Amino acid sequence: MELQAFEEIFKENHAHCLAFATHYTGDAHEGEEIVQQVFLKLWEKRDTIVITGQVRAYLFSAIRNTAISQWRKKSVRSEKETFFSTTQDTATPVHSEVRELEALYQQALLSLPERCREVFVLSRQQNLKYAEIAETMNISVKTVENQMGKALKILHEELKEYLPLLTGFLL
């Protein structure tokens, strides 16, 4: 791809891509970052990328995939930070027990398969409906239901001795 062709693609699609990314992420700054990443990757891989179909559809798909990838990284990073911050704090015995329980929950959450954990976090911590999760992750509602069932089963097994304390609290 020549520089002139890239510039033409950029000029024709940047505004649409920015609007899509901002709507998709809910944040203008994050949307701009994602659009920049997508166009940078397009330029860097210009000699190997083969776009079949409409360029804008390709760009929107790349934006969506980049946004999901960034969300996953943030989610895992946040879970790890929460886990380590709760295990390093010192507190009174009651607070210590709560922190220990929270640490066990976070550890059990991290033990879930990646997709399973994503679905669970989106449902229980981000309060998204199954249809919203399906749209965000580009999977069917039935897959969301199956992944939630799997997550709950695994968490139930991992935390079964603590369930009387957790009922209605986290799960």
Secondary structure, DSSP 8 states (H G I E B T S, - for coil): --HHHHHHHHHHHHHHHHHHHHHHHS-HHHHHHHHHHHHHHHHHTTTT----S-HHHHHHHHHHHHHHHHHHHHHHHHHHHHHHHHHH----HHHHHHHHHHHHHHHHHHHS-HHHHHHHIIIIIS---HHHHHHHHT--HHHHHHHHHHHHHHHHHHTGGGHHHHTTTT-
